[in-house]
Amino acid sequence: MTTTTDALSVLKGMYAAEAEYLAAGGPGEATFAPLAPFFSPDVVLHQAEGLPYGGIWRGHEGMERFFAAMSGTWDVFDMVSQNFLSETSPLVVLTHVRARARATGRELDFPILQTITVEDGRITEVRPFYWDTAAIAAVCTNYHSADDRLPRSRTVRGSRFPAGAAAEDPADHPRMGGGVRLLAEHARDR
């Protein structure tokens, strides 16, 4: 079993290796080798189907293909801040992202909440939760929304949350209903 300190160290090490991998050119340019030790050979990444890179990605080959899909989607994907809400496996991480879509050049600020399971010093499962996959799809493509009811002016910069919401703690946002804290509590109770 992985201790609390070990699980957090694995995750922080993976984030550092990911930053180096992307700085070296990422998919197609850099080798995945520095990232491989952080992931179990049978790692599973679950991405929401509504995302341009949605689906289930398995193993090291799947992770390489996922990074290629992410790189093809985003020109910029900055993790502005990260809060570790649980430090035991599964780890719970709330990340504020600022991104620019490669296809459209449009920008978006959004939160991602992830549960990350670490076993025997390696990441075995990652489950990211996005608040607004429709806003991401709208920014990344010419797609607007399934029923075209989203106000176009609000999806160009920021999500569908009210103005200024991206600067707030998403866990306190009225539409979130404290869901971030509930998920963190659930993960601690496992």
Solvent accessible surface area in square Angstrom, and as a share of the most:
residue,aa,sasa,rsa
1,M,217,0.97
2,T,17,0.10
3,T,81,0.47
4,T,57,0.33
5,T,98,0.57
6,D,67,0.35
7,A,1,0.00
8,L,26,0.13
9,S,64,0.41
10,V,18,0.10
11,L,0,0.00
12,K,105,0.44
13,G,23,0.22
14,M,14,0.06
15,Y,27,0.10
16,A,55,0.43
17,A,10,0.08
18,E,25,0.11
19,A,62,0.48
20,E,118,0.53
21,Y,8,0.03
22,L,80,0.40
23,A,94,0.73
24,A,68,0.53
25,G,40,0.38
26,G,1,0.01
27,P,30,0.19
28,G,83,0.80
29,E,139,0.62
30,A,24,0.19
31,T,89,0.52
32,F,14,0.06
33,A,61,0.48
34,P,62,0.39
35,L,0,0.00
36,A,22,0.17
37,P,75,0.47
38,F,50,0.21
39,F,3,0.01
40,S,11,0.07
41,P,89,0.56
42,D,104,0.54
43,V,0,0.00
44,V,26,0.15
45,L,5,0.02
46,H,37,0.17
47,Q,15,0.06
48,A,38,0.30
49,E,140,0.63
50,G,46,0.44
51,L,9,0.05
52,P,63,0.40
53,Y,3,0.01
54,G,23,0.22
55,G,12,0.12
56,I,90,0.46
57,W,31,0.11
58,R,149,0.54
59,G,12,0.12
60,H,49,0.22
61,E,119,0.53
62,G,0,0.00
63,M,6,0.03
64,E,77,0.35
65,R,124,0.45
66,F,17,0.07
67,F,11,0.05
68,A,45,0.35
69,A,33,0.25
70,M,25,0.11
71,S,38,0.25
72,G,49,0.47
73,T,18,0.10
74,W,8,0.03
75,D,66,0.34
76,V,43,0.25
77,F,56,0.23
78,D,76,0.40
79,M,73,0.32
80,V,69,0.40
81,S,52,0.34
82,Q,52,0.23
83,N,79,0.40
84,F,55,0.23
85,L,54,0.27
86,S,3,0.02
87,E,82,0.37
88,T,62,0.36
89,S,41,0.27
90,P,12,0.08
91,L,0,0.00
92,V,0,0.00
93,V,0,0.00
94,L,9,0.05
95,T,2,0.01
96,H,37,0.16
97,V,1,0.00
98,R,92,0.34
99,A,2,0.01
100,R,81,0.30
101,A,1,0.00
102,R,122,0.44
103,A,85,0.66
104,T,46,0.27
105,G,42,0.41
106,R,70,0.26
107,E,52,0.23
108,L,1,0.00
109,D,15,0.08
110,F,9,0.04
111,P,10,0.06
112,I,11,0.06
113,L,6,0.03
114,Q,25,0.11
115,T,18,0.10
116,I,1,0.01
117,T,25,0.15
118,V,4,0.02
119,E,93,0.42
120,D,121,0.62
121,G,32,0.30
122,R,86,0.31
123,I,0,0.00
124,T,30,0.17
125,E,48,0.21
126,V,12,0.07
127,R,97,0.36
128,P,12,0.08
129,F,90,0.38
130,Y,29,0.11
131,W,65,0.23
132,D,14,0.07
133,T,39,0.23
134,A,32,0.25
135,A,1,0.00
136,I,2,0.01
137,A,16,0.12
138,A,1,0.01
139,V,0,0.00
140,C,7,0.04
141,T,56,0.33
142,N,148,0.76
143,Y,90,0.34
144,H,17,0.08
145,S,17,0.11
146,A,102,0.79
147,D,75,0.39
148,D,82,0.43
149,R,195,0.71
150,L,17,0.09
151,P,68,0.43
152,R,141,0.51
153,S,97,0.63
154,R,98,0.36
155,T,1,0.01
156,V,72,0.41
157,R,133,0.49
158,G,12,0.11
159,S,11,0.07
160,R,82,0.30
161,F,19,0.08
162,P,72,0.45
163,A,97,0.75
164,G,54,0.52
165,A,5,0.04
166,A,40,0.31
167,A,97,0.76
168,E,90,0.40
169,D,61,0.31
170,P,24,0.15
171,A,5,0.04
172,D,92,0.47
173,H,7,0.03
174,P,115,0.72
175,R,131,0.48
176,M,26,0.12
177,G,60,0.58
178,G,24,0.23
179,G,31,0.30
180,V,1,0.01
181,R,111,0.41
182,L,114,0.57
183,L,44,0.22
184,A,4,0.03
185,E,80,0.36
186,H,110,0.49
187,A,5,0.04
188,R,125,0.46
189,D,122,0.63
190,R,188,0.68
